Amino acid sequence: MNDVSKAPAWHLQGNWAPVLDEIDAGPLKVKGAIPKDLEGDYIRAGMNPRSGTSEHWFAGNGMLHAVRLGDGQARYRNRYVRTPYYEQDMGQMAARFDLTASPANTNIVGHAGRMLALEEAHLPWAVDRDLTTLGAHDFGGRLQGAMTAHPRVCPATGELLFFGYQLAQAPYLTYYRADAAGVLVESQPIDLPNPVMMHDWNITRNHVVFMDLPVVFSLQDAMRGLPPLRFNPEAGARLGVMKRNGAGGVVRWFEINPCYVFHPVNAYEDGDRIVIHVCRQEQAMAGGFGNLYDGDATTGRLWKWTIDQAAGTVTEEQLDDVACDFPRVNDGLVGLRARWGYMATLNSKAPTLTLGQHLLKYDLETGARSTYDGGASRRFGEPIFLPRPAARGEDDGWVLALSHDEADQVSRLSILDAQAFDAGPVAEVQLPRRVPYGAHGNWFPA
């Protein structure tokens, strides 16, 4: 069981704190009008410790929050993902020895008719449309290691591309490729000099790009009772470019300045160059795994990396100074050249990790930024983009984002017209209960 003797940490206070019941509610109160072409479920994962406490924000049990939209109305449902981690109320250390014991608390994605709840140190877990847990998914026994919480579905081929990292022994990284039918067709170990926490990565039409960044695991530190994961710039930082299909583990590495990236925006090929937009922060976990946030240095800003494969160099360029993260693009352009990126702001001056009151839309070609300001008491999570049926442009569609208002203690789902972004929501769904701040979500069409 979890230790409840200590005062609540930041991730157990306010709207970070868990909700402990599962409900169904609707129709819900709506301000404005839900667009008629939105028919489906917005589902977001989050950390929600069933006992009311956890040793780290990342350690909370996975809970899925779903808002079903259709016929201009909305309904809400939330459910825990019932893995061994939930059933046995495990902590992180106990779960290390059971690949099925996933918190399943970071993301939920759809591929080949499956819905997979994800966390980066274990197997994925399948759930159904009503959020009922179905079981661990190991691709018919072919996946024998962890799966990242940030796989990518290629819009051109329908393949699911992903990786897994592990810290205890080599190989520290493995690349995986599943075909459009969901069959795992490639598993390739990748040599790394150090065991690192690789939270996310990048794909292009023909390549994958790994981010070997210096949040490094040290068994010696762990044995001495010191934080086993910490930022170590002396380990260096590299971007690894590999062909997506049949490369045999051959990776070409390009050195960059030490930094950390939890989430890239997108990547694409431009001739022999690979262009990557990221939310780059100067460091992460400088004081160890428990020190997730430490002001400006540990909040992301929009940067552009250009890998010149012919010259063997990387150009690094900061595009804006607004603290932001949780970036997304139109999913139909993942790995392709996308002009528009959407993200949420962070308050880098707050004493603990604090989401911001703004949603951002960036023109990734010019660096121009559009901003929606929800008000001083509003806190926004990750925005996602949904194209209209028969969309006539990349940004012809809707942006959805969950938020919580610290003033009236109401959680809402905001729906913005992406082409009139700074005008504010065309509709806001008032949720029937407080929805704790969480991680990532996706849209599942009806």
N, C-alpha and C positions, 0 to 999 in steps of 0.2 A: 504493500500500500504506500501511497505518497506521504511524505513528511508534512504534517500540518502545524508543526511547532513554531515555525517562523512567521514573521509578519508578512502579509501579502506582498508579493512582488508586483511590479508595474503591470505585468500581463494578467494579473488577477484582480485588477481594480477597474472601476468605471465600466466603460463598454468593452474593454478587453476581457472582463470577467465572463465566465461561462453562464449559459442558461441550461437548466438541468432537466427540462421536460421536452417532450416531443408533441407537437400539436398539428392539427389541420384546421385551416380557417379560410373563409371566403363566402361570397364575393367581398373583396376588400374596397375600402374607400379610395377613390382616385380623384386627384386634382388634375383638371385638363381631360384629354381624351387619349386613350391608348390607341396607337395606330392599328387599323384593321388588318394590316398585313403582318402583324406580329402574332404568330400562332406557334406556341411551343413553350419550352421551359428554360428559364434562366436558373442555373444551379451553381452555387458557390460553396467551396469547401472551407473549413476553418478549424482552428484548434479550440477544443471545448472539453476540458478535463471533467470526467464524469463524477469524480469525488469532490470537485470544486477547487482543486489545487493541483499544480504540477511544478516540477523542478525547473522548467524552462518553457518559454512560449512554444517552441517547436515540439514539445512533448505532450501537448494536450490531445485527448482523443478526438478523432475526426468526426465532425458533424457536417452534414450537408443541409443547406438551406435552399429551397426551391420556390420560385415564383412562376406559376403557370399563367400564361397570357393567352387569351382567345376570346373572340367575339366582343372585344372591347372591355373584357372583365379580367380580374386577376384573383388567384387563389394562392395560399401559402402552405408549405409543408416543411418540416425539418425532421431529420432522422440521424441518429448515430450510425456510423459504419461499424458493424459488429464483427470485428476481427478478434483474434486471441488477445490483442492488446487491450481491447475494450472489455471482453468477457472476464479477463483475469485482472483487470485494473493494473496493468503493468507500468513500470517506469522504463526509461530509456535503456538502462543497463541490462535488465532482464530480457528486454525485447531483442537485444543484439544477437541472441543465440537461437532465434526462431525466425526464419526468413518470412514466414506467413504473419508474424506478429506486427503488422504495420499499424501505426496510428491512422493512416489513410486520411491525412488532415490538410493536404497542401493543394491539391488540384483534382479536377475531374474532367476527363476527356472522352470523346466518343470516337470509335474506329471499328469498322467492319461489323456494325450492328451491336457492339458492346459499349457499355459505359464503365469506365475504369476510374476508381478513386485511388489517388496516388500520394506517396511520400517517398523520399529518395533513398531510404536505406533498406527497403523490403520489396516484396512482390506487390504488384497491383491487386486491387480487389474489385470484382465486378458487382455492380448494383443494377437494379432495374429502374424503370421510369418512375415508379412510386417510391424510390429510394430504399427499397428492401435490399439487404445485403445478400448476394448470391454465393460468394466464395472467392478464394484466392485464384488468380489467373496466372498460370505459368506457361502459356502458349503450348499446351499439350506436352509439358515436361521439358521443353526446349530452353526455357529461361530458368537458369539455376543460380542467378544472382539478383542483386537489387536492380530496380528500374527507377530512373530519374522521375521526378514530378513534372518535368518539362520536356516530354516528347514532342515531336513535330509531325503533323500530317502533311505530306507533300501535296499541294493542290494540283500538280501536273500528273502524278502517277498514282496517288491515293495510298502510297506506302506510309507506314508508321516508322519513323526513325527515332531511335533513342539510345541512351547509354546508361551504364551503371558504374558507380565508383564504390570502392570499399577501402577501408583504412588499415585493416589488420595485416594483410599480406598481399604480395604481388600476384597477379597483375592488378594494379590499382585502378585501372579503367578498362571497360569493355564496351565496344560499339555493337549495336544491334539494328537489324533492318527486318521489318515484317512487311509482307506484300499487302496488296489492297484487300485481300480476303482475310487478313489477320494471321497468316501463317508466318512464323519466324523463319526467315530464310538465310540470315547471316548473323553470326556471332564472332566478333573479332577482338581478342585482347590487344591492348595498347600499352606500351611501356611508358611509364612516367618515373622520373627520378625520385619523387616524393609522393607520399599519400596526401592528397589534397581534397578539400571539400569543393567539389565542382557542382554548384547548384544548377547551372543552366548552360546553354551552348547555342550554336548557330547552325543553320543549314542554308545552302543555296541550291540552285537547280542541279548542280553536279558534284557538290562538295559538302562536307561537314567541317565545322571549325570548332575545335575544343579550346577551352580557356583554362590553361594551367596557371592558376593564380595563387598567390602565397598565403592562403589560409591552410596551414600545414598541421598534420597530426604527428604527435611525438609520443611514442610508447614510453620513452624514458621519463618524460614529464608526467605522464599518467601514473607511472609507478611511484613517482616521488610525491604524488598528491597535488601536482600542479595542473592547470588547465591543459588538457591534451590537445586541444585545437586552438591555434592562435595565429595572428598575422605575423609573418616572418619575411620581410622584404628581401632579406639576404638570400632567400630561396629563388628569387627571380620570378619573372612573369613571362609567359609565352602564349602565342596563339598557334594552334596546330591545325594545318589544312590537310585533309585527306579526301580522296575520291569516295563518293558515297557507295559505289558498287564495286566489290571485289578488289579493293586496294591491298588486301593482305596485311593490314596493319601498318602500311607505309605512310608515315605522317611527316610533313615538312613543317618545321617549327620556326616561328618568327618571334624574336624577343621584343617585348614592350616594357614600358616603365611599370614598376610594381604598383598594383592597385587592386581593387576588387569590384566585381560586377555580379550582383545577384540576378539581374534580368537585362538581357539585350532587347532592343526594339525589333530589329530585323536585319537580314543580311542578303546581299545579292551580288551577282557577278557583273563586272563591267570590263569585258575583254579579259586580259590576264590579271586584272585587279579584282579583289573582293572587298566590298564596302560593307561595313558593319556599324550600325548605330546602337549605342549602349547607354544605360544609366550607370555611369562610372563613379565610384567613390574612391577617395584616396586610400582608405584602409578599411578593414573590418575585423572585429574581434581582437583588437590590439591587446586587450587585457585578458583574452581567453574567450571561450565559447559563451560564457555567461554575460559577456560584455558586448551584447549585440549592437547597442547604439551608444555613440559618444559624440553627439553634435555634428557639426559641419563635415568633419572628415569622414563620417560614416553614413552620409546621405548622398544619394546619387545625383548627378547632373548629366545632361545630354551631351554625349561625345560622339565623334565619328572616327572610326579606325579605317584606314585604307591599306590593305595588304597588296603590295606590288610584287607579284610572284616572279616577274622577270628580273626586277632589281634586288629582290630578297630583303625588302624593307617594309616597315609599317609607318605610316604617317598618322599621328595622333592629334586630334583637334577638338577642343571644347567648343560647343555650339551655343550654350546658354548657361546662365548661372543660377537658374531656379532649381531648388531642391525638388526632385521628383523621382518616381519609380513606378512599378507595376505597368510597364508599357505594353501596348498592343498595336497591331495593324489589322487591316482587312485580312482575314484568314485565307482568302482566295489569292493573296499575294505573299504568303509566307515563303521565304527563300527566293522571291522574285523582287524586282524593283518596285517598291511601294513609296508613294509620295507622302502619305499622311500617317502620322503616328499619334496615338492617344495615350495619356498617362495621368496619374494623380500626383498632386503635390505632397510634400512632407514638410513639417515644421522643424527645421534643423536647429532652432534656438530653444526648443522645449527641453526640459530636464530628462524626459524619457521619450521613447519612440512615440511620435505623435503624427497621425495623418493630417493632411492639410485641407483647407476649405475650397480648393480649386481643382477643376479638371482642365487638362491642357490638350490642345490639338496642335501638333507641329507640322509645318511644311518641311519635310526632310530634305528637300532640294534647295530651299532658300534659307532655312532656319527660322522663318517667321512663325510666330506663336499666337494662337487664339486661346482665350481664357474664359471659362465660366466660373464665376465666383458664387458659391452657394451661401455665403454669409459667415460671419466670424465664428459661429458655434457649430457649423457643419463640418463633418469629417468624411471625406470620400475614399472609397476603396478603388480597386482596379476597374477601369472602364473597358468594355468590349464593344466591338463594332459589328453591326448586323446589316448587310446590304438589303435594299429593297428588292422585291421580285423584279426582274428585268431592269436592274440598275443601269443607269446611263453613264456612270462615272465611278471611280474608285471610292469616293466618299459619299455616294448617293445611298444614304441609309441612316441608321439609328445608332446612337451610342447609349449603352445601358451601364449604370453604375449604382451600386449600393452605397448608402450613406447613413450616418447617424447624426442627429442633432443633439449636442450636449445641453442645449437650453431646455427643449421640451421633452427630451429623452425618447424621441420617436425615430425609428428607422424607416427608411424609404428606398424604393427603387426608382431612380430618375431615368427618364427616356428623353434624349436630346436628338434633335435633327442635326446630323453631322455637318450639313452644309450651312446651318445657321447656328453654329456651335455656341457662340458667346451670347445668344439670345436666351439661353436657358431652356429648361425642360418643356416639351410639349405635353408631358404627363408625368405625374409623380404618384406612385402607388404607396399608400401608407400601410406599412406592415403591422400585423396584429400584435407583435411583440418586439422587444429589443433584439436585434441581431448583432452579436459580438463582432468586432473587427476580425477579419479573417485573411485568407490568402487569395486563391485564384478560382475563377469560374468560367463557364462556357455556356453557349446557347445550344439547345437541342430542339430542332424544329419538330413541329407536330407531324 
